[in-house]
Amino acid sequence: MDHLRVGIFGATGAVGKELIAVLADRKFPVGTLRLFASERSEGKTVETPFGALTVENANGIDFSTLDLCLFAIGGGWTKEFAGKATAAGAYVIDNSSTFRYDPAVPLVIPEINADAIGSSLLIANPNCTTAIAILPLEVIRKRYGLKAVIISSYQAASGAGAEGMEELKVETRRFLDEGKSGHSVFAHPLPFNVIPQIDVFLENGYTKEEMKVVWETRKILGLPDLAVSSTCVRVPVLRAHSEAITVQTEKPVDIAELRALLGKAEMIEVKDDPATKTYPMPLYASGKYPVDVGRIRQNLVFGDHGVDFFVSGDQLLRGAALNAVLIAESLVATGKLKAGA
Ligand SMILES: NC(=O)c1ccc[n+]([C@@H]2O[C@H](COP(=O)([O-])OP(=O)(O)OC[C@H]3O[C@@H](n4cnc5c(N)ncnc54)[C@H](OP(=O)(O)O)[C@@H]3O)[C@@H](O)[C@H]2O)c1
């Protein structure tokens, strides 16, 4: 097997650190791994399963020295450098939202639409909330058809990166010690609170995070007219997002059959036994690859053409690092990604 020259961009961030771990855990054929971040981190040494590596400045690198670039920086940086990387012949898998809505750029969950990659060297990784919801939605789509989807999220601090996690920890301590907490990453203090705003508000009254769920669900499932609505809420959970999902289906749903179908699906674990208080929770979904699905029940409004369920998934993994590495694995498996190509 080829041993690839891999670069992680944003390697010191929340997603970047997980990318290092997932590449090692999944035994991705890494020949050389290089870590890139801002000039603030240049020269720092990071202990990794691939040895101790020195962080390089992400700006001004020669992309022809890499086969695969895993981007986990922000939008502005990505916009400037993605074209340079692909022009040099490297594959780019980007975690930011910069290219997700560009019709020429595939937006990929490998278990669902790996075929969409085609010949594109630039591939977008979906938004974390979408990535977690879409695995069970695809199971429902295949068997019963989707008419409408309504998603309410309970999103962890980790969705705002390493700084968001740190703010939750520090401000929770401050609240316990001083009785009040501050904020700079989040729009309001997060400890002992919930914040119904993630990203900026748009003209239609929805936040950008909510519209990302709408746009990306449609694009990945190839259903441009699917009725989707979403409310995204930040909660004082350190890591792993949860979502309450209501689906109106085309065909009647047999709940026992659906539970069995979800149980057989790739990267889904059914946690659904009210008698033993078993259901998805972010505490137990953290650090795991599969998405937990439970509280599966017929919807009281749509009757047998509707289902409600609850999911928890580690969005740093399923919604970012794991999905990116799964995309890279599919590029290797299909012979598209080769060393020194
Ligand atoms: N967190 C999530 O759950 C999640 C999920 C899906 C997608 N994403 C997306 O993934 C990307 C990274 O998110 P994150 O949560 O990992 O953020 P983060 O924890 O804030 O990390 C950001 C990384 O980018 C680097 N960086 C920032 N500005 C840079 C610049 N101008 N030049 C070079 N490097 C720069 C930082 O380096 P320094 O340490 O040197 O500052 C750090 O390594 C974002 O686009 C985010 O929207 C995040």
The ligand as a Tripos MOL2 file, in Angstrom:
@<TRIPOS>MOLECULE
LIG
   48    52     1     0     0
SMALL
NO_CHARGES

@<TRIPOS>ATOM
      1 N1        -15.2550   21.9730   16.4110 N.am      1 LIG1
      2 C1        -16.0950   21.2820   15.6640 C.2       1 LIG1
      3 O1        -16.9200   20.5040   16.1690 O.2       1 LIG1
      4 C2        -16.0770   21.3820   14.1810 C.ar      1 LIG1
      5 C3        -16.8540   20.4710   13.4620 C.ar      1 LIG1
      6 C4        -16.8640   20.5460   12.0780 C.ar      1 LIG1
      7 C5        -16.1130   21.5130   11.4400 C.ar      1 LIG1
      8 N2        -15.3690   22.3930   12.1600 N.ar      1 LIG1
      9 C6        -14.5880   23.3820   11.4130 C.3       1 LIG1
     10 O2        -13.2120   22.9780   11.4600 O.3       1 LIG1
     11 C7        -12.3690   24.1180   11.4670 C.3       1 LIG1
     12 C8        -11.4880   24.0640   12.7220 C.3       1 LIG1
     13 O3        -12.3260   24.0710   13.8600 O.3       1 LIG1
     14 P1        -11.7880   23.8030   15.3410 P.3       1 LIG1
     15 O4        -13.0030   23.6270   16.1450 O.co2     1 LIG1
     16 O5        -10.7460   22.7390   15.3500 O.co2     1 LIG1
     17 O6        -11.1120   25.2430   15.6730 O.3       1 LIG1
     18 P2         -9.9690   25.5810   16.7470 P.3       1 LIG1
     19 O7         -9.9810   24.6240   17.8610 O.co2     1 LIG1
     20 O8        -10.1840   27.0260   17.0350 O.co2     1 LIG1
     21 O9         -8.5970   25.4120   15.9060 O.3       1 LIG1
     22 C9         -8.2560   26.2560   14.8460 C.3       1 LIG1
     23 C10        -6.9460   25.8060   14.2190 C.3       1 LIG1
     24 O10        -6.6750   26.6320   13.0830 O.3       1 LIG1
     25 C11        -5.4040   27.2780   13.2510 C.3       1 LIG1
     26 N3         -5.4900   28.6090   12.6640 N.ar      1 LIG1
     27 C12        -6.3440   29.5970   12.9740 C.ar      1 LIG1
     28 N4         -6.1290   30.6820   12.1960 N.ar      1 LIG1
     29 C13        -5.0860   30.3600   11.3860 C.ar      1 LIG1
     30 C14        -4.3900   31.0570   10.3570 C.ar      1 LIG1
     31 N5         -4.7030   32.3100   10.0050 N.pl3     1 LIG1
     32 N6         -3.3730   30.4250    9.7140 N.ar      1 LIG1
     33 C15        -3.0310   29.1590   10.0520 C.ar      1 LIG1
     34 N7         -3.6590   28.4430   11.0290 N.ar      1 LIG1
     35 C16        -4.6790   29.0360   11.6850 C.ar      1 LIG1
     36 C17        -5.1710   27.3120   14.7400 C.3       1 LIG1
     37 O11        -3.7790   27.4140   14.9790 O.3       1 LIG1
     38 P3         -3.2030   28.0810   16.3410 P.3       1 LIG1
     39 O12        -3.3890   27.0600   17.4390 O.co2     1 LIG1
     40 O13        -1.7660   28.2950   15.9940 O.co2     1 LIG1
     41 O14        -3.9820   29.3310   16.5820 O.co2     1 LIG1
     42 C18        -5.7460   25.9430   15.1540 C.3       1 LIG1
     43 O15        -4.8130   24.9300   14.8530 O.3       1 LIG1
     44 C19       -13.3110   25.3490   11.4190 C.3       1 LIG1
     45 O16       -13.4730   25.7410   10.0820 O.3       1 LIG1
     46 C20       -14.6010   24.7870   11.9800 C.3       1 LIG1
     47 O17       -15.7260   25.5070   11.5260 O.3       1 LIG1
     48 C21       -15.3240   22.3480   13.5200 C.ar      1 LIG1
@<TRIPOS>BOND
     1     1     2 1
     2     2     3 2
     3     2     4 1
     4     4     5 ar
     5     4    48 ar
     6     5     6 ar
     7     6     7 ar
     8     7     8 ar
     9     8     9 1
    10     8    48 ar
    11     9    10 1
    12     9    46 1
    13    10    11 1
    14    11    12 1
    15    11    44 1
    16    12    13 1
    17    13    14 1
    18    14    15 2
    19    14    16 1
    20    14    17 1
    21    17    18 1
    22    18    19 2
    23    18    20 1
    24    18    21 1
    25    21    22 1
    26    22    23 1
    27    23    24 1
    28    23    42 1
    29    24    25 1
    30    25    26 1
    31    25    36 1
    32    26    27 ar
    33    26    35 ar
    34    27    28 ar
    35    28    29 ar
    36    29    30 ar
    37    29    35 ar
    38    30    31 1
    39    30    32 ar
    40    32    33 ar
    41    33    34 ar
    42    34    35 ar
    43    36    37 1
    44    36    42 1
    45    37    38 1
    46    38    39 2
    47    38    40 1
    48    38    41 1
    49    42    43 1
    50    44    45 1
    51    44    46 1
    52    46    47 1
@<TRIPOS>SUBSTRUCTURE
     1 LIG1         1 GROUP 0 **** ****
